[in-house]
């Protein structure tokens, strides 16, 4: 027969175990996901480790697609005419330039799209006309060829970084800050993973970045910048870029 004392001890141990388990529960956090800027062709791939208490480490891969205004493009200077023959030999005729891996060049050249080769041929012809005639009409034609191609070109920049977040129980957010401001109202960047107020526990996280003056909580007297915050949401959509060319940049 089980004594009342034994039952009490068992109940106490069970309660202690439940409290210990509850205390060890992992806070809700954003797992691996793709977040897209709501105003620009800018996406983040985010991968977060499980929190260690109220601390969270996330790794980011930023992918930004931009398109330049070709109106500001400048034509090749006439001093480049000396290199025209070598340029045409390589990019029109497929002769590997000195100093490049010949096999890799031929392989890449052989797999050019017909439109890409047509654009290169048009550029070479317009460039040759400038070098031969050097008049305003030929210079305008070269600039037109260059601008039409640039207008169909986008730039892709990829950047990776890591951020450390802390759980704010009052707001239900994961907050991160850039380095401590050097002066009371020096600019700094803050970031947060957040969910809509009153949302269920399985609601998606959004990600917000803002540039502010002074450290949060100590910047009441600072004049804040007018720049709006940048909001990313976890519903990646297609990016409309209308590009024939994608230029990889740093």
VEXKE-114847 format. One record per residue: residue number from 1; residue in one letter; x, y, z of N, C-alpha, C in turn; chain. Coordinates in Angstrom, 3 decimals. Example, Ala and Ser with C-alpha at 12.3 -4.5 7.8 and 13.67 -1.06 7.14 Angstrom:
2
    k  r        nu        nv        nw       cau       cav       caw        cu        cv        cw  c
    1  A    13.190    -5.690     7.800    12.300    -4.500     7.800    13.200    -3.300     7.800  A
    2  S    12.850    -2.250     7.080    13.670    -1.060     7.140    12.900     0.030     7.870  A
# end
This chain:
250
    k  r        nu        nv        nw       cau       cav       caw        cu        cv        cw  c
    1  X     0.847    -1.184     0.000     0.000     0.000     0.000     0.890     1.245     0.000  A
    2  X     0.521     2.200    -0.860     1.339     3.399    -0.987     0.927     4.395     0.081  A
    3  X     1.903     4.902     0.794     1.604     5.845     1.874     1.331     7.233     1.318  A
    4  X     0.678     8.027     2.156     0.407     9.417     1.782     1.720    10.167     1.574  A
    5  X     2.721     9.859     2.391     4.026    10.517     2.274     4.653    10.234     0.912  A
    6  X     4.559     8.965     0.488     5.147     8.585    -0.804     4.439     9.310    -1.945  A
    7  X     3.110     9.424    -1.837     2.362    10.141    -2.863     2.761    11.620    -2.910  A
    8  X     2.966    12.198    -1.729     3.350    13.611    -1.668     4.712    13.837    -2.292  A
    9  X     5.653    12.920    -1.992     7.004    13.033    -2.573     6.941    12.891    -4.092  A
   10  X     6.149    11.930    -4.568     6.024    11.711    -6.006     5.416    12.937    -6.683  A
   11  X     4.393    13.524    -6.039     3.754    14.706    -6.614     4.717    15.880    -6.673  A
   12  X     5.526    16.038    -5.633     6.509    17.114    -5.587     7.538    16.948    -6.702  A
   13  X     8.031    15.716    -6.895     9.035    15.453    -7.934     8.459    15.711    -9.326  A
   14  X     7.192    15.329    -9.514     6.556    15.551   -10.819     6.426    17.040   -11.097  A
   15  X     6.012    17.798   -10.081     5.860    19.239   -10.264     7.197    19.896   -10.563  A
   16  X     8.241    19.460    -9.854     9.577    20.012   -10.084    10.051    19.722   -11.495  A
   17  X     9.762    18.484   -11.949    10.161    18.107   -13.308     9.448    18.959   -14.341  A
   18  X     8.141    19.196   -14.131     7.367    20.000   -15.072     7.852    21.444   -15.094  A
   19  X     8.165    21.990   -13.925     8.668    23.359   -13.874    10.018    23.472   -14.543  A
   20  X    10.857    22.462   -14.347    12.188    22.465   -14.969    12.060    22.408   -16.480  A
   21  X    11.159    21.562   -16.952    10.963    21.440   -18.396    10.421    22.724   -18.979  A
   22  X     9.493    23.372   -18.235     8.927    24.624   -18.711     9.989    25.698   -18.786  A
   23  X    10.868    25.724   -17.784    11.934    26.713   -17.788    12.914    26.494   -18.913  A
   24  X    13.014    25.247   -19.386    13.974    24.950   -20.446    13.371    25.068   -21.829  A
   25  X    12.052    25.435   -21.916    11.420    25.557   -23.220    12.139    26.593   -24.067  A
   26  X    12.280    26.300   -25.360    12.914    27.229   -26.283    11.915    28.290   -26.707  A
   27  X    12.341    29.533   -26.691    11.481    30.620   -27.134    11.189    30.468   -28.625  A
   28  X    10.020    30.924   -29.042     9.692    30.912   -30.468    10.675    31.816   -31.197  A
   29  X    11.103    31.382   -32.362    12.102    32.160   -33.113    11.940    31.871   -34.601  A
   30  X    12.442    32.766   -35.473    12.356    32.525   -36.912    13.360    31.457   -37.335  A
   31  X    12.896    30.453   -38.026    13.798    29.431   -38.547    14.216    29.841   -39.955  A
   32  X    14.789    28.934   -40.711    15.256    29.259   -42.053    14.098    29.733   -42.923  A
   33  X    14.298    30.873   -43.572    13.231    31.423   -44.407    13.812    32.461   -45.348  A
   34  X    13.034    32.816   -46.372    13.388    33.880   -47.298    12.459    35.051   -47.034  A
   35  X    13.039    36.233   -46.818    12.274    37.442   -46.555    12.507    38.418   -47.709  A
   36  X    11.427    39.040   -48.173    11.551    39.966   -49.297    11.185    41.373   -48.877  A
   37  X    12.007    42.324   -49.307    11.735    43.738   -49.071    10.400    44.095   -49.723  A
   38  X     9.544    44.794   -48.990     8.221    45.103   -49.516     8.240    46.243   -50.529  A
   39  X     9.380    46.943   -50.664     9.441    48.099   -51.559    10.504    47.984   -52.648  A
   40  X    11.322    46.940   -52.641    12.432    46.875   -53.594    12.762    45.431   -53.932  A
   41  X    13.562    45.250   -54.983    14.033    43.921   -55.379    15.215    43.536   -54.490  A
   42  X    14.886    43.169   -53.291    15.873    42.924   -52.246    15.341    41.775   -51.383  A
   43  X    16.101    40.709   -51.277    15.651    39.553   -50.500    16.736    39.110   -49.531  A
   44  X    16.305    38.502   -48.449    17.214    37.976   -47.435    16.922    36.495   -47.232  A
   45  X    17.973    35.674   -47.300    17.845    34.294   -46.833    18.400    34.277   -45.420  A
   46  X    17.569    33.868   -44.477    17.924    33.926   -43.057    17.929    32.521   -42.473  A
   47  X    18.970    32.223   -41.738    19.074    30.934   -41.046    19.493    31.206   -39.606  A
   48  X    18.610    30.866   -38.657    18.870    31.137   -37.243    19.113    29.840   -36.480  A
   49  X    20.049    29.905   -35.549    20.279    28.780   -34.653    19.214    28.786   -33.558  A
   50  X    18.923    27.648   -32.950    18.002    27.660   -31.807    18.522    28.608   -30.726  A
   51  X    17.657    29.354   -30.070    18.113    30.318   -29.067    18.836    29.638   -27.907  A
   52  X    19.792    30.361   -27.372    20.444    29.963   -26.131    19.893    30.886   -25.050  A
   53  X    18.852    30.441   -24.386    18.170    31.313   -23.425    17.454    32.416   -24.186  A
   54  X    17.855    33.664   -23.931    17.226    34.809   -24.608    18.134    35.398   -25.679  A
   55  X    19.138    34.639   -26.099    20.063    35.095   -27.136    19.859    34.274   -28.405  A
   56  X    19.923    34.940   -29.536    19.673    34.294   -30.825    20.716    34.759   -31.831  A
   57  X    21.296    33.827   -32.571    22.264    34.146   -33.621    21.661    33.765   -34.969  A
   58  X    21.677    34.706   -35.906    21.126    34.459   -37.246    22.157    34.851   -38.293  A
   59  X    22.217    34.059   -39.337    23.088    34.350   -40.474    22.231    34.785   -41.662  A
   60  X    22.687    35.823   -42.341    21.931    36.436   -43.426    22.706    36.353   -44.737  A
   61  X    22.003    36.077   -45.805    22.527    36.242   -47.155    21.613    37.236   -47.861  A
   62  X    22.176    38.407   -48.158    21.411    39.474   -48.795    21.593    39.409   -50.303  A
   63  X    20.489    39.478   -51.048    20.517    39.463   -52.513    19.726    40.666   -53.016  A
   64  X    20.417    41.612   -53.664    19.796    42.850   -54.116    19.966    42.971   -55.623  A
   65  X    18.857    43.202   -56.323    18.881    43.410   -57.772    18.523    44.868   -58.049  A
   66  X    19.410    45.563   -58.766    19.171    46.965   -59.102    19.336    47.164   -60.604  A
   67  X    18.767    48.252   -61.078    18.859    48.590   -62.499    19.269    50.045   -62.618  A
   68  X    20.368    50.308   -63.325    20.868    51.662   -63.458    20.109    52.427   -64.534  A
   69  X    20.131    53.735   -64.399    19.586    54.594   -65.440    20.665    54.769   -66.506  A
   70  X    20.445    54.293   -67.721    21.486    54.377   -68.748    21.772    55.789   -69.220  A
   71  X    20.944    56.760   -68.805    21.136    58.136   -69.281    22.493    58.694   -68.852  A
   72  X    23.014    58.230   -67.736    24.282    58.756   -67.249    25.506    58.056   -67.805  A
   73  X    25.305    57.119   -68.707    26.419    56.354   -69.260    27.259    57.217   -70.194  A
   74  X    28.578    57.076   -70.114    29.499    57.815   -70.970    30.119    56.877   -72.002  A
   75  X    30.357    57.387   -73.214    30.939    56.583   -74.289    32.409    56.290   -74.003  A
   76  X    32.949    55.269   -74.686    34.366    54.964   -74.581    35.183    56.164   -75.045  A
   77  X    36.251    56.506   -74.339    37.126    57.572   -74.847    37.889    57.092   -76.088  A
   78  X    38.241    58.033   -76.966    38.936    57.680   -78.201    40.296    57.034   -77.931  A
   79  X    40.828    57.257   -76.756    42.119    56.637   -76.411    42.026    55.116   -76.382  A
   80  X    40.806    54.577   -76.308    40.620    53.133   -76.284    40.691    52.517   -77.684  A
   81  X    40.809    53.361   -78.712    40.826    52.830   -80.078    41.997    51.874   -80.302  A
   82  X    43.082    52.078   -79.584    44.248    51.197   -79.746    43.935    49.760   -79.343  A
   83  X    42.942    49.581   -78.489    42.602    48.234   -78.008    41.456    47.609   -78.797  A
   84  X    40.922    48.336   -79.801    39.756    47.839   -80.532    40.046    46.527   -81.244  A
   85  X    41.194    46.424   -81.903    41.505    45.214   -82.666    41.535    43.984   -81.761  A
   86  X    42.181    44.112   -80.609    42.254    42.982   -79.678    40.868    42.657   -79.112  A
   87  X    40.073    43.693   -78.826    38.724    43.491   -78.305    37.862    42.744   -79.318  A
   88  X    37.924    43.178   -80.588    37.128    42.531   -81.639    37.603    41.107   -81.875  A
   89  X    38.910    40.902   -81.837    39.445    39.555   -82.053    38.929    38.586   -80.996  A
   90  X    38.833    39.067   -79.761    38.393    38.192   -78.672    36.879    38.001   -78.697  A
   91  X    36.110    39.098   -78.667    34.675    39.003   -78.411    33.808    38.861   -79.658  A
   92  X    34.410    39.095   -80.842    33.673    38.833   -82.075    34.123    37.532   -82.726  A
   93  X    35.463    37.300   -82.721    36.027    36.153   -83.440    36.350    34.975   -82.536  A
   94  X    36.338    35.185   -81.207    36.561    34.069   -80.286    38.006    33.687   -80.079  A
   95  X    38.942    34.617   -80.304    40.362    34.342   -80.076    40.690    34.663   -78.620  A
   96  X    41.145    33.685   -77.842    41.395    33.935   -76.414    42.430    35.033   -76.196  A
   97  X    42.129    36.021   -75.375    43.109    37.070   -75.063    44.285    36.495   -74.274  A
   98  X    45.432    37.110   -74.422    46.615    36.674   -73.682    46.356    36.802   -72.179  A
   99  X    46.800    35.810   -71.440    46.674    35.849   -69.988    45.413    35.211   -69.446  A
  100  X    44.476    34.818   -70.330    43.253    34.154   -69.877    43.334    32.657   -70.166  A
  101  X    42.606    31.868   -69.395    42.521    30.436   -69.628    41.844    30.211   -70.979  A
  102  X    42.597    29.739   -71.966    42.078    29.608   -73.329    40.894    28.651   -73.402  A
  103  X    40.975    27.527   -72.688    39.887    26.551   -72.728    38.608    27.139   -72.148  A
  104  X    38.737    27.817   -71.007    37.566    28.417   -70.370    36.967    29.505   -71.258  A
  105  X    37.825    30.304   -71.903    37.317    31.373   -72.769    36.550    30.792   -73.957  A
  106  X    37.131    29.792   -74.606    36.459    29.196   -75.770    35.131    28.554   -75.369  A
  107  X    35.118    27.912   -74.215    33.890    27.264   -73.751    32.805    28.303   -73.502  A
  108  X    33.191    29.409   -72.849    32.209    30.466   -72.579    31.767    31.127   -73.874  A
  109  X    32.706    31.359   -74.780    32.380    32.007   -76.047    31.424    31.145   -76.868  A
  110  X    31.643    29.825   -76.838    30.807    28.909   -77.613    29.370    28.863   -77.095  A
  111  X    29.170    29.245   -75.851    27.835    29.158   -75.258    27.170    30.529   -75.120  A
  112  X    27.617    31.481   -75.902    26.961    32.786   -75.922    25.586    32.675   -76.578  A
  113  X    24.656    33.462   -76.055    23.335    33.542   -76.671    23.449    34.373   -77.957  A
  114  X    22.699    34.031   -79.002    22.766    34.813   -80.243    22.514    36.307   -80.039  A
  115  X    21.591    36.657   -79.134    21.331    38.068   -78.877    22.535    38.732   -78.229  A
  116  X    23.200    38.007   -77.344    24.394    38.540   -76.700    25.481    38.814   -77.732  A
  117  X    25.674    37.892   -78.678    26.687    38.096   -79.709    26.300    39.249   -80.626  A
  118  X    25.005    39.389   -80.924    24.554    40.502   -81.759    24.824    41.840   -81.074  A
  119  X    24.624    41.905   -79.749    24.900    43.133   -79.009    26.390    43.473   -79.048  A
  120  X    27.230    42.454   -78.919    28.674    42.685   -78.962    29.096    43.161   -80.344  A
  121  X    28.561    42.536   -81.379    28.914    42.941   -82.745    28.500    44.387   -83.021  A
  122  X    27.310    44.760   -82.522    26.848    46.142   -82.710    27.762    47.122   -81.994  A
  123  X    28.225    46.757   -80.808    29.133    47.608   -80.046    30.466    47.759   -80.775  A
  124  X    30.999    46.662   -81.296    32.280    46.710   -82.007    32.158    47.580   -83.259  A
  125  X    31.075    47.420   -84.009    30.879    48.214   -85.225    30.767    49.705   -84.906  A
  126  X    30.016    50.038   -83.864    29.862    51.446   -83.491    31.175    52.016   -82.982  A
  127  X    31.932    51.231   -82.246    33.228    51.650   -81.722    34.205    51.884   -82.881  A
  128  X    34.180    50.988   -83.849    35.071    51.123   -85.005    34.749    52.382   -85.798  A
  129  X    33.460    52.728   -85.898    33.077    53.936   -86.634    33.613    55.188   -85.950  A
  130  X    33.590    55.207   -84.620    34.130    56.345   -83.878    35.626    56.463   -84.127  A
  131  X    36.322    55.338   -84.086    37.776    55.359   -84.276    38.142    55.766   -85.711  A
  132  X    37.288    55.415   -86.652    37.577    55.723   -88.059    37.204    57.155   -88.412  A
  133  X    35.991    57.591   -87.980    35.502    58.901   -88.408    35.684    59.969   -87.329  A
  134  X    35.398    59.598   -86.089    35.575    60.527   -84.974    34.643    61.717   -84.990  A
  135  X    33.501    61.602   -85.692    32.581    62.728   -85.737    31.478    62.564   -84.691  A
  136  X    30.674    63.607   -84.544    29.620    63.595   -83.526    28.587    62.511   -83.793  A
  137  X    28.258    62.289   -85.057    27.241    61.286   -85.397    27.672    59.894   -84.969  A
  138  X    28.936    59.543   -85.208    29.415    58.211   -84.824    29.494    58.073   -83.311  A
  139  X    29.861    59.150   -82.630    29.921    59.112   -81.162    28.518    58.942   -80.577  A
  140  X    27.547    59.636   -81.161    26.168    59.495   -80.685    25.648    58.075   -80.921  A
  141  X    26.024    57.481   -82.066    25.592    56.118   -82.361    26.187    55.126   -81.373  A
  142  X    27.465    55.287   -81.051    28.102    54.405   -80.068    27.412    54.533   -78.712  A
  143  X    27.132    55.765   -78.306    26.491    55.971   -77.015    25.094    55.361   -77.009  A
  144  X    24.383    55.445   -78.117    23.048    54.856   -78.203    23.109    53.338   -78.069  A
  145  X    24.085    52.711   -78.733    24.246    51.251   -78.632    24.539    50.852   -77.186  A
  146  X    25.436    51.592   -76.538    25.800    51.274   -75.159    24.624    51.466   -74.211  A
  147  X    23.855    52.525   -74.401    22.736    52.803   -73.498    21.598    51.810   -73.683  A
  148  X    21.384    51.362   -74.918    20.320    50.379   -75.134    20.654    49.055   -74.446  A
  149  X    21.925    48.682   -74.470    22.333    47.453   -73.768    22.283    47.655   -72.247  A
  150  X    22.742    48.806   -71.785    22.741    49.070   -70.338    21.324    49.113   -69.787  A
  151  X    20.375    49.571   -70.617    18.984    49.615   -70.191    18.376    48.244   -70.010  A
  152  X    19.025    47.205   -70.529    18.557    45.827   -70.367    19.462    45.050   -69.420  A
  153  X    20.228    45.775   -68.610    21.184    45.143   -67.699    20.828    45.435   -66.248  A
  154  X    20.835    44.405   -65.411    20.624    44.564   -63.977    21.891    44.145   -63.230  A
  155  X    22.037    44.648   -62.034    23.171    44.295   -61.185    22.679    43.464   -60.001  A
  156  X    23.381    42.396   -59.707    23.071    41.544   -58.555    24.228    41.617   -57.569  A
  157  X    23.927    42.036   -56.355    24.939    42.045   -55.297    24.517    41.066   -54.205  A
  158  X    25.490    40.296   -53.728    25.241    39.291   -52.695    26.180    39.567   -51.526  A
  159  X    25.633    39.585   -50.334    26.420    39.881   -49.141    25.982    38.953   -48.013  A
  160  X    26.924    38.503   -47.220    26.598    37.638   -46.088    27.076    38.283   -44.786  A
  161  X    26.306    38.090   -43.731    26.688    38.636   -42.431    25.930    37.894   -41.332  A
  162  X    26.302    38.174   -40.099    25.711    37.516   -38.930    25.278    38.578   -37.934  A
  163  X    24.120    38.372   -37.314    23.630    39.293   -36.294    23.260    38.531   -35.031  A
  164  X    23.448    39.190   -33.889    23.091    38.622   -32.589    21.875    39.376   -32.054  A
  165  X    20.837    38.627   -31.716    19.581    39.201   -31.238    19.365    38.847   -29.774  A
  166  X    18.569    39.691   -29.112    18.146    39.430   -27.735    16.626    39.494   -27.656  A
  167  X    16.043    38.616   -26.852    14.592    38.533   -26.729    14.071    39.662   -25.863  A
  168  X    13.086    40.395   -26.374    12.407    41.427   -25.608    11.026    40.879   -25.258  A
  169  X    10.877    40.413   -24.022     9.628    39.761   -23.629     8.451    40.724   -23.669  A
  170  X     8.686    41.991   -23.379     7.587    42.953   -23.336     6.956    43.147   -24.712  A
  171  X     7.786    43.191   -25.747     7.269    43.421   -27.099     7.119    42.129   -27.893  A
  172  X     7.683    41.026   -27.372     7.634    39.765   -28.103     8.462    39.792   -29.367  A
  173  X     9.606    40.506   -29.321    10.466    40.661   -30.498    11.865    40.166   -30.198  A
  174  X    12.562    39.817   -31.272    14.005    39.585   -31.201    14.684    40.841   -31.733  A
  175  X    15.473    41.523   -30.891    16.077    42.805   -31.246    17.582    42.674   -31.425  A
  176  X    18.100    43.426   -32.401    19.547    43.503   -32.617    19.923    44.959   -32.843  A
  177  X    21.145    45.302   -32.456    21.639    46.664   -32.638    23.026    46.612   -33.252  A
  178  X    23.374    47.679   -34.001    24.742    47.810   -34.471    25.621    48.191   -33.285  A
  179  X    26.878    48.462   -33.548    27.786    48.774   -32.446    27.308    49.998   -31.664  A
  180  X    27.771    50.097   -30.428    27.384    51.212   -29.557    27.729    52.541   -30.226  A
  181  X    26.824    53.527   -30.201    27.124    54.840   -30.806    28.271    55.522   -30.072  A
  182  X    29.120    56.192   -30.846    30.280    56.856   -30.239    29.876    58.093   -29.449  A
  183  X    28.766    58.723   -29.850    28.233    59.890   -29.159    26.774    59.602   -28.786  A
  184  X    26.212    60.352   -27.841    24.835    60.066   -27.397    23.822    59.993   -28.530  A
  185  X    23.977    60.815   -29.573    22.999    60.835   -30.662    23.611    60.390   -31.995  A
  186  X    24.673    59.618   -31.949    25.288    59.120   -33.184    24.342    58.143   -33.875  A
  187  X    24.409    58.071   -35.207    23.519    57.153   -35.926    23.862    55.697   -35.652  A
  188  X    22.852    54.881   -35.615    23.043    53.445   -35.465    21.867    52.742   -36.141  A
  189  X    22.039    51.468   -36.398    20.993    50.680   -37.069    20.455    49.643   -36.096  A
  190  X    19.140    49.516   -36.082    18.493    48.502   -35.245    17.686    47.580   -36.154  A
  191  X    17.510    46.358   -35.706    16.764    45.363   -36.479    15.939    44.521   -35.528  A
  192  X    14.846    43.970   -36.028    13.987    43.163   -35.170    13.191    42.155   -35.987  A
  193  X    13.081    40.956   -35.442    12.096    39.986   -35.922    10.854    40.175   -35.073  A
  194  X     9.710    40.329   -35.713     8.489    40.601   -34.968     7.303    39.911   -35.625  A
  195  X     6.262    39.726   -34.832     5.006    39.169   -35.343     3.870    40.118   -34.981  A
  196  X     2.793    40.127   -35.780     1.681    41.043   -35.470     1.164    40.824   -34.058  A
  197  X     0.809    41.907   -33.399     0.284    41.822   -32.030    -0.958    40.943   -32.000  A
  198  X    -1.009    40.038   -31.027    -2.155    39.161   -30.867    -2.214    38.015   -31.847  A
  199  X    -1.133    37.811   -32.613    -1.132    36.729   -33.603    -0.914    35.394   -32.903  A
  200  X    -1.338    34.294   -33.516    -1.135    32.978   -32.900     0.342    32.611   -32.867  A
  201  X     0.646    31.608   -32.061     2.039    31.220   -31.867     2.732    30.734   -33.118  A
  202  X     1.957    30.279   -34.120     2.580    29.779   -35.340     2.592    30.821   -36.455  A
  203  X     2.325    32.090   -36.128     2.309    33.147   -37.139     3.713    33.377   -37.683  A
  204  X     3.786    33.846   -38.923     5.080    34.101   -39.559     5.729    35.350   -38.965  A
  205  X     7.046    35.341   -38.976     7.805    36.501   -38.517     8.041    37.443   -39.688  A
  206  X     8.068    38.723   -39.409     8.555    39.700   -40.374     9.856    40.278   -39.807  A
  207  X    10.580    40.980   -40.648    11.890    41.508   -40.249    11.939    42.984   -40.610  A
  208  X    12.354    43.804   -39.651    12.352    45.249   -39.865    13.714    45.839   -39.508  A
  209  X    14.195    46.755   -40.360    15.455    47.462   -40.130    15.164    48.952   -40.076  A
  210  X    15.811    49.659   -39.173    15.615    51.110   -39.087    16.931    51.777   -38.692  A
  211  X    17.158    52.956   -39.245    18.298    53.785   -38.849    17.801    54.838   -37.868  A
  212  X    18.441    54.909   -36.724    17.999    55.834   -35.678    19.188    56.630   -35.170  A
  213  X    18.912    57.618   -34.348    19.952    58.401   -33.687    19.954    58.057   -32.208  A
  214  X    21.111    57.609   -31.711    21.222    57.281   -30.296    20.711    55.896   -29.960  A
  215  X    21.131    55.392   -28.842    20.760    54.060   -28.396    19.310    54.040   -27.931  A
  216  X    18.516    53.038   -28.352    17.119    52.959   -27.909    17.012    52.994   -26.383  A
  217  X    16.085    53.786   -25.898    15.908    53.922   -24.463    16.668    55.088   -23.879  A
  218  X    17.711    55.555   -24.595    18.520    56.677   -24.115    18.571    57.813   -25.134  A
  219  X    17.638    57.838   -26.081    17.735    58.808   -27.167    16.525    59.731   -27.276  A
  220  X    15.856    59.960   -26.155    14.645    60.792   -26.183    14.945    62.201   -26.670  A
  221  X    16.147    62.714   -26.426    16.490    64.081   -26.811    17.124    64.162   -28.199  A
  222  X    17.277    63.023   -28.880    17.928    63.008   -30.186    16.916    63.288   -31.299  A
  223  X    17.348    64.014   -32.302    16.518    64.245   -33.488    16.624    63.025   -34.393  A
  224  X    15.511    62.378   -34.646    15.518    61.148   -35.399    15.481    61.416   -36.914  A
  225  X    16.155    60.584   -37.696    16.146    60.768   -39.158    14.763    60.507   -39.740  A
  226  X    14.533    61.085   -40.922    13.232    60.935   -41.574    13.113    59.622   -42.346  A
  227  X    14.230    58.927   -42.510    14.213    57.708   -43.321    13.271    56.672   -42.720  A
  228  X    12.357    56.125   -43.517    11.437    55.101   -42.992    12.159    53.784   -42.759  A
  229  X    11.553    52.952   -41.948    12.134    51.629   -41.724    11.933    50.771   -42.960  A
  230  X    12.763    49.741   -43.080    12.681    48.799   -44.195    12.049    47.523   -43.673  A
  231  X    10.970    47.111   -44.300    10.225    45.943   -43.844    10.409    44.789   -44.825  A
  232  X    10.728    43.623   -44.270    10.835    42.393   -45.057     9.749    41.433   -44.573  A
  233  X     9.096    40.767   -45.495     8.063    39.804   -45.092     8.376    38.438   -45.695  A
  234  X     7.925    37.377   -45.043     8.305    36.010   -45.446     7.399    35.434   -46.526  A
  235  X     7.009    36.260   -47.481     6.172    35.795   -48.579     6.869    36.152   -49.886  A
  236  X     7.992    35.489   -50.181     8.769    35.882   -51.366     7.946    35.788   -52.636  A
  237  X     7.980    36.862   -53.384     7.261    36.939   -54.640     8.283    37.017   -55.767  A
  238  X     7.806    36.980   -56.999     8.709    37.145   -58.119     9.200    38.588   -58.167  A
  239  X    10.453    38.753   -58.571    10.998    40.087   -58.765    10.903    40.440   -60.245  A
  240  X    10.216    41.513   -60.563    10.141    41.951   -61.944    11.304    42.893   -62.215  A
  241  X    12.228    42.468   -63.063    13.413    43.271   -63.321    13.588    43.622   -64.796  A
  242  X    12.973    42.867   -65.719    13.033    43.160   -67.156    14.460    43.332   -67.635  A
  243  X    15.273    42.331   -67.396    16.687    42.392   -67.768    17.052    41.246   -68.711  A
  244  X    17.923    41.563   -69.683    18.538    40.515   -70.503    19.876    40.094   -69.917  A
  245  X    20.515    41.038   -69.199    21.833    40.784   -68.626    21.784    40.955   -67.112  A
  246  X    22.557    40.128   -66.425    22.683    40.225   -64.980    24.166    40.364   -64.646  A
  247  X    24.532    41.526   -64.135    25.931    41.815   -63.813    26.161    41.534   -62.330  A
  248  X    27.125    40.662   -62.020    27.436    40.320   -60.635    28.378    41.388   -60.072  A
  249  X    27.991    41.987   -58.960    28.807    43.046   -58.355    29.158    42.663   -56.919  A
  250  X    30.094    43.417   -56.341    30.497    43.191   -54.955    29.402    43.682   -54.011  A
# end
